[in-house]
Amino acid sequence: MKNVFLFPGQGAQKKGMLLDICEKYSVAMDTVKEAEKITGEQISKYMWEIEDAELARSDRSQLAITTSEIALMRVLESKGITADVCAGFSLGEFAALCCAGILTFEETIKLVQKRGIIMQKVCDKLALESGGKQPGMAAVIGLTPEQITEAVKDLAKDGIAFAANLNSPKQTVISGTFDGLSKAEALCTQAGARRFITLKVAGPFHSPLMQEAGTEFARELELLNFKDPSKKLFSNVTGKEVTSGKEAKELAVKHFTNPVRWTSEEAEIGKLIGFEKADCKDNWSIFEVGPGTVLSGLWRDSTFAGNIGCKSVNLEMLGE
């Protein structure tokens, strides 16, 4: 039996995340304390005390989510469940970098701290330029990725809204300014979308609107050594396997402006399934290692997931 660890991204956060796990497993609580010592921030407060609107800020949610994911990973490892393959959705790719041995825990947490601060600064600037109206992201249900891209193509030319996350055949996420998302909602509804759901994130991630953040983040990476992966890691920028630390570093910057590819046979989940079929004759377990069940739902919606389910890691799954 082999295992795939999938790490969710921003938007998965919620007040009280991982509290029950930390109360049950000292390795999880120790991970939170270790992250707090590294960053000098009250990450446990972000995870367990502040309300969702405040937690949605990138300079808080990114630390909270990544710490939760690595804490859960360590709980699984304490039970003898280790990853053979890993992948992360958006922010989740940083926990995957740690899982694959490309970055140490300390390097990962420090980097995510800087990333969250940089991204929040750019998001605040975009909001200020829009008269205080916050940019963001929204999930569109009921249209194909191709239909959504077509619906918002003129908005993309204007630089105010873009198809950003290709999540599943049933869901695509749009990034944009406040006005861009408002216009995108009208266009997608006109095209036949059933729902247009605003997400709990602080900015228009994975779009050209985040170019300034990507440029600043690249400078933070200049002196950091990304080691070659010690296990199979798949990128959500390319949908392909990451083969070197150099490539992983380049992709960490491309995250800011490139769409998340999580849906097609040529993209991330499709590649994982292809690896599974070729190598191990269905002898795989798939784990969503982080707060919530978003990736489990996207896995279920994938046309190529077959009969292999994705298990969300919680006390019940752990047999507690």
C-alpha positions in Angstrom: 0.0 0.0 0.0 1.2 3.5 -0.9 0.0 6.9 0.1 -0.7 10.3 -1.6 -0.9 13.3 0.7 -2.9 16.3 -0.7 -2.5 19.6 1.1 -5.3 22.2 0.7 -4.8 25.9 0.2 -6.1 29.3 1.4 -9.9 29.3 2.0 -9.7 26.0 3.9 -9.2 27.8 7.2 -11.8 28.1 9.9 -12.0 29.1 13.5 -11.1 26.1 15.7 -9.1 24.3 13.0 -7.1 21.3 14.3 -7.9 22.0 18.0 -9.3 18.5 18.6 -6.2 17.0 17.0 -3.8 19.1 19.0 -5.6 18.2 22.2 -5.3 14.5 21.4 -1.8 14.4 19.9 1.2 16.1 21.5 3.1 15.9 18.2 0.5 18.2 16.6 0.5 20.7 19.5 4.3 20.7 19.6 4.3 21.6 15.9 2.1 24.6 16.5 4.4 25.7 19.4 7.5 25.2 17.2 6.0 27.3 14.4 5.2 30.1 16.9 8.7 30.1 18.2 10.1 30.3 14.6 7.8 33.1 13.5 7.2 35.0 16.8 3.5 35.0 16.0 0.5 33.7 17.9 -0.4 31.0 15.3 -2.6 29.2 17.9 -4.6 32.4 18.3 -5.1 32.6 14.5 -6.2 28.9 14.4 -8.5 28.9 17.4 -9.6 32.3 18.6 -10.1 34.9 15.8 -13.2 35.0 13.7 -13.2 33.9 10.1 -13.2 37.4 8.5 -10.0 38.3 10.4 -8.5 34.9 9.8 -9.0 35.2 6.0 -6.1 37.8 5.8 -3.2 36.2 4.0 -0.7 37.1 6.7 -2.7 35.0 9.2 -4.4 32.3 7.2 -1.3 31.1 5.4 0.6 30.5 8.6 -2.4 28.9 10.2 -3.1 26.5 7.3 0.5 25.5 6.7 1.1 24.8 10.4 -2.1 22.7 10.5 -1.1 20.7 7.5 2.4 19.9 8.7 1.0 19.1 12.2 -1.4 16.6 10.6 1.3 15.2 8.5 3.4 14.5 11.6 0.4 12.8 13.3 0.1 10.5 10.3 3.8 9.8 10.3 3.6 9.0 14.0 1.1 6.3 13.1 3.4 4.9 10.4 1.5 6.5 7.5 4.0 8.3 5.3 3.6 9.9 1.8 5.0 8.3 -1.3 3.5 11.1 -3.4 2.5 14.6 -2.4 0.8 17.6 -4.0 -0.5 20.9 -2.7 -3.3 23.0 -3.9 -2.0 26.6 -4.2 -0.6 27.5 -0.7 -0.8 23.8 0.1 2.2 23.3 -2.2 4.5 24.7 0.5 3.5 21.9 3.0 4.1 19.6 0.1 7.6 21.1 -0.4 8.3 20.2 3.3 6.8 16.8 2.8 9.0 16.1 -0.2 12.1 17.2 1.7 12.7 20.2 -0.5 12.4 22.6 2.4 12.8 22.0 6.2 9.9 22.8 8.5 11.7 26.0 9.7 12.4 27.1 6.1 8.8 26.4 5.1 7.3 28.3 8.0 9.6 31.3 7.6 8.9 31.4 3.8 5.1 31.1 4.3 5.2 33.9 6.8 7.0 36.2 4.3 4.7 35.1 1.5 1.5 35.9 3.5 2.8 39.4 4.5 3.8 40.2 0.9 0.5 39.0 -0.5 -1.6 40.9 2.0 0.3 44.1 1.3 -0.5 43.8 -2.4 -4.1 42.9 -1.6 -4.5 46.0 0.6 -3.0 48.1 -2.1 -5.5 46.8 -4.7 -8.3 47.5 -2.3 -7.1 51.0 -1.7 -7.0 51.6 -5.5 -10.6 50.4 -5.7 -11.9 52.8 -3.1 -11.7 50.3 -0.2 -13.4 47.5 -2.1 -11.6 44.2 -1.5 -10.4 42.1 -4.4 -10.9 38.4 -4.1 -11.9 35.1 -5.7 -15.2 33.3 -6.5 -16.1 29.7 -7.4 -18.3 29.3 -10.4 -20.5 26.2 -10.4 -22.3 24.8 -13.5 -20.0 25.8 -16.3 -17.0 24.1 -17.8 -13.6 25.8 -17.4 -13.7 26.6 -21.1 -17.1 28.3 -20.9 -15.9 30.4 -17.9 -12.7 31.4 -19.7 -14.7 32.5 -22.7 -17.3 34.4 -20.5 -14.6 36.5 -18.8 -12.2 36.9 -21.7 -12.9 40.6 -22.1 -12.5 41.2 -18.4 -9.2 39.4 -18.6 -8.1 41.8 -21.4 -9.1 44.7 -19.2 -7.0 43.2 -16.3 -9.8 43.0 -13.8 -10.9 39.3 -13.7 -9.3 36.0 -14.7 -10.1 32.2 -14.7 -7.6 31.2 -11.9 -8.2 27.8 -10.4 -9.2 24.9 -12.6 -10.5 22.9 -9.7 -12.7 20.2 -11.3 -15.0 19.7 -14.3 -17.7 21.2 -12.1 -15.9 24.1 -10.6 -13.6 26.9 -11.7 -12.5 29.8 -9.6 -12.2 33.4 -10.9 -9.8 36.0 -9.4 -10.4 39.7 -9.8 -10.9 43.2 -8.4 -14.2 43.9 -6.6 -15.7 45.4 -9.7 -14.2 42.6 -11.9 -15.9 39.9 -9.8 -19.2 41.8 -9.9 -19.0 41.9 -13.7 -17.8 38.3 -13.9 -20.8 37.2 -11.9 -23.2 38.8 -14.3 -21.5 37.3 -17.3 -21.3 33.8 -15.8 -24.9 33.9 -14.7 -25.9 35.0 -18.3 -23.8 32.0 -19.6 -25.8 29.6 -17.4 -23.8 29.3 -14.2 -25.9 27.9 -11.3 -23.9 29.5 -8.5 -21.2 32.2 -8.0 -19.7 31.7 -4.5 -17.4 34.3 -3.0 -14.4 32.6 -1.3 -12.8 33.2 2.1 -9.6 34.7 0.7 -8.1 38.1 0.9 -7.1 38.7 -2.8 -7.1 37.8 -6.5 -4.6 35.0 -6.3 -3.2 33.1 -9.3 -3.8 36.0 -11.6 -1.7 38.8 -13.2 -3.1 41.1 -10.5 -0.5 39.5 -8.1 2.5 40.2 -10.3 4.0 42.7 -7.8 3.8 40.2 -5.0 5.5 37.6 -7.2 8.4 39.9 -8.0 8.9 40.7 -4.3 8.7 37.1 -3.3 11.3 36.1 -5.9 13.8 38.4 -4.1 13.1 36.5 -0.8 14.0 33.2 -2.5 17.3 34.3 -3.9 19.5 33.0 -1.1 17.3 30.0 -0.1 18.4 26.6 -1.2 15.6 24.3 -2.5 16.9 20.7 -2.3 15.9 18.1 -4.8 12.7 16.2 -3.9 13.1 13.0 -1.9 9.7 11.7 -3.0 7.3 12.3 -5.9 5.9 15.8 -5.9 3.4 17.2 -8.4 3.1 20.9 -9.2 -0.2 22.7 -9.4 1.3 25.3 -11.8 2.3 22.7 -14.5 0.3 19.7 -13.4 3.6 17.7 -13.8 6.1 16.1 -11.5 8.7 18.4 -10.0 12.1 16.9 -10.6 14.6 19.3 -9.0 14.9 22.0 -6.3 15.7 24.6 -8.9 12.4 23.8 -10.7 10.5 23.9 -7.4 11.9 27.4 -6.6 10.9 28.7 -10.0 7.3 27.4 -9.6 7.0 28.9 -6.2 7.2 32.3 -7.9 4.9 31.4 -10.8 2.2 30.5 -8.2 1.4 34.1 -7.9 0.2 34.8 -11.4 -0.4 31.3 -13.0 -3.7 29.3 -12.7 -3.9 26.3 -10.5 -4.1 23.2 -12.7 -6.0 20.6 -10.7 -8.6 19.2 -13.0 -7.6 17.6 -16.4 -5.8 14.4 -17.3 -2.8 16.6 -18.0 -3.0 18.3 -14.7 -2.2 17.4 -11.1 -4.9 14.9 -10.0 -4.9 13.3 -13.4 -1.1 12.8 -13.2 -1.4 11.2 -9.7 -4.1 8.8 -10.9 -2.0 7.9 -13.9 1.0 7.2 -11.6 -1.2 5.1 -9.4 -2.5 3.0 -12.2 0.9 2.4 -13.8 2.8 1.5 -10.6 0.6 -0.1 -8.0 -2.6 -1.6 -9.4 -4.9 0.4 -7.2 -3.0 -0.1 -4.0 -3.2 3.5 -3.0 -4.7 5.6 -0.2 -5.4 9.3 -0.8 -5.3 11.6 2.2 -6.4 15.3 2.4 -3.9 16.6 5.0 -5.3 19.9 6.3 -8.4 21.6 7.5 -11.7 21.0 5.8 -12.8 18.6 3.0 -12.4 20.8 -0.1 -9.9 18.6 -1.9 -11.9 15.5 -1.0 -14.9 17.0 -2.8 -12.8 18.0 -5.9 -11.3 14.5 -6.0 -14.8 13.0 -5.9 -15.9 15.3 -8.8 -13.0 14.3 -11.0 -14.0 12.1 -13.9 -10.8 10.0 -13.6 -10.8 9.4 -9.9 -12.5 6.0 -10.4 -13.4 4.2 -7.2 -10.5 5.5 -5.2 -11.7 7.8 -2.4 -9.9 10.7 -0.7 -9.9 10.6 3.1 -10.0 13.8 5.0 -7.7 13.5 8.1 -9.7 14.0 11.3 -10.1 12.2 14.6 -12.7 9.8 13.2 -10.4 8.9 10.3 -7.6 8.3 12.7 -9.7 5.9 14.6 -10.2 8.1 17.7 
